[in-house]
Amino acid sequence: MTSATILGVVVGYLLILLAIGVWGGRESGDLKGYYVAGKKLPAWVIAFSSNATGESAWLLLGLTGMGYAIGVHAFWIILGEVLGVACAWIWVARPFKEYTDRYDAITVPDYLTERFRDTSHVFRWLSALIVLSMVMAYTAAQLTASGKAFDSFLGTGYTAGVWIGLAIVLFYTTVGGFKAVAYSDFLQGVLMLGCLVTLPIVGVIATGGWGEMIASLRAQDPALLEPMGSYGLTTAGVISAAGSVAIGLAFLGSPQLLTRFMAARDQKQIVDGGFWAVLCVIGFDVGAVFGGMAGRTLFPVLDDPETILPVMSAELFPAFFTGIFLVVVLAAIMSTVDSLLILASSVVVRDVVQKALGSRASERALSMLGKGITVVIGAVGLVVALLEVRVIFDFVLFAWSGIACAFTPVVLCSLFWRRTTRAGAVAGMIVGFGTTVVWVRMFKADFYDLYEMIPGFVAGLAACVLVSLVTRPDSEAVAELESVRETVGPVF
Amino acid sequence: MPLDAWLLLFVAVGLGLGLELAFVRAQRRRARPSNPRSAAEDDR
């Protein structure tokens, strides 16, 4: 009976996703429709969709696990993510939207190519290389999580869980395109928010109240209530806190998030959406950390802290809500996979096939090709997930930060610094990405596990600035930046 | 929970919300037409 209830909730949710896919299909007949929903999305959709994409299963399993394992030291992550989301919506979104509307750009490499008057397509090839390698690894990792989630909640077996997760995502992504992806992400974001607001409230009540929870945590380990955690005010503590804050940098320039700004109906949607996005990320992160802390009080001896959310959902809630919690874990996985698949497909079809290789195929034919590429990339992710290819899974360690460090410094310089040149931007992308990979592989363990986002971002920014200073910027591009600045107007 | 933990949480939440609210207010003020008298003078 319990399994039937959970199964009913999951099937109901999956049917809604399929319906969203069919509904979104009307917009996906050309490339602009398929990849940016015709640039018609309202504020509330881009707000929830960007946060749901930015927070994968890591939010539900990883951040609740951190609340469980390190307590209030995880508040530094809240600071980083809230600031990252706020700064992205306040400073990055409007000039980026203005530029991409002027260029009629539908991908981030489209924007970089036009912004730097690049005729060699170097941004398109470089982006394709970075995005494809990282997306395959990250998709495979998320599909692995899907297999484990289906198996642990419904006993489907790992292989069947991977297949079911991918089949649903592929259906609504290929049929409905970015419109289906954005609206399903909205639904998934709302579900995640509801779950993460409910979890700590029920958890704290179950512990006997706020005072009881804090007393229990203090009795277990006083460091759980210290902002600098068990490190104290030491080099390791400061580096750990700085690494947590740096997580927010990814929100400023990752292409899967910038696509949401591009797809907004107009500038007003960005002004209106920012407030919802900030509220949403506060609800996500505060709920996850306090949920984990309540879980530590209730179930203090878990082998794996990252299982605290499934354990709490099974122990504290009736079967229907356990089904909802499974749906929320699936939602976090799917909202990331769908966005990555469509990002990789856009880079292949728009940037490589249509622009770099100069295909003269019709928009309709290219849109069909885009759907085919989405399936192929998903299939590669499936094979990697099923065979558990070790080399590919090593990429997951730096997939998120690798994409962020390749694009964020360059996008920020291109929007705010008139001296940025094409050569500087190329150098910034290569050095930012390369430093992330090298740091994880060779230096991270020897430097207090410093999160690779910091050296990757700093090196990418330094390369972009230094190379730009020794090369000459395009005068038209400089004038255009002034014009964009004037159109967008001051922030405050 | 110790005071410094509360402080960190309030800084995280307050900074994000405060910046965003200031931004929205500034943008709405910019979007509104300036005072009616100066608009009428502009028309003349």
Boltz contact constraints between the chains, C-beta under 6 A:
constraints:
  - contact:
      token1: [A, 72]
      token2: [B, 5]
      max_distance: 6.0
  - contact:
      token1: [A, 75]
      token2: [B, 8]
      max_distance: 6.0
  - contact:
      token1: [A, 75]
      token2: [B, 9]
      max_distance: 6.0
  - contact:
      token1: [A, 78]
      token2: [B, 12]
      max_distance: 6.0
  - contact:
      token1: [A, 79]
      token2: [B, 12]
      max_distance: 6.0
  - contact:
      token1: [A, 82]
      token2: [B, 12]
      max_distance: 6.0
  - contact:
      token1: [A, 82]
      token2: [B, 16]
      max_distance: 6.0
  - contact:
      token1: [A, 86]
      token2: [B, 16]
      max_distance: 6.0
  - contact:
      token1: [A, 86]
      token2: [B, 19]
      max_distance: 6.0
  - contact:
      token1: [A, 86]
      token2: [B, 20]
      max_distance: 6.0
  - contact:
      token1: [A, 90]
      token2: [B, 23]
      max_distance: 6.0
  - contact:
      token1: [A, 214]
      token2: [B, 1]
      max_distance: 6.0
  - contact:
      token1: [A, 225]
      token2: [B, 1]
      max_distance: 6.0
  - contact:
      token1: [A, 225]
      token2: [B, 2]
      max_distance: 6.0
  - contact:
      token1: [A, 227]
      token2: [B, 4]
      max_distance: 6.0
  - contact:
      token1: [A, 227]
      token2: [B, 5]
      max_distance: 6.0
  - contact:
      token1: [A, 227]
      token2: [B, 8]
      max_distance: 6.0
  - contact:
      token1: [A, 271]
      token2: [B, 27]
      max_distance: 6.0
  - contact:
      token1: [A, 274]
      token2: [B, 20]
      max_distance: 6.0
  - contact:
      token1: [A, 275]
      token2: [B, 20]
      max_distance: 6.0
  - contact:
      token1: [A, 275]
      token2: [B, 24]
      max_distance: 6.0
  - contact:
      token1: [A, 278]
      token2: [B, 16]
      max_distance: 6.0
  - contact:
      token1: [A, 278]
      token2: [B, 20]
      max_distance: 6.0
  - contact:
      token1: [A, 282]
      token2: [B, 13]
      max_distance: 6.0
  - contact:
      token1: [A, 492]
      token2: [B, 22]
      max_distance: 6.0
  - contact:
      token1: [A, 492]
      token2: [B, 26]
      max_distance: 6.0
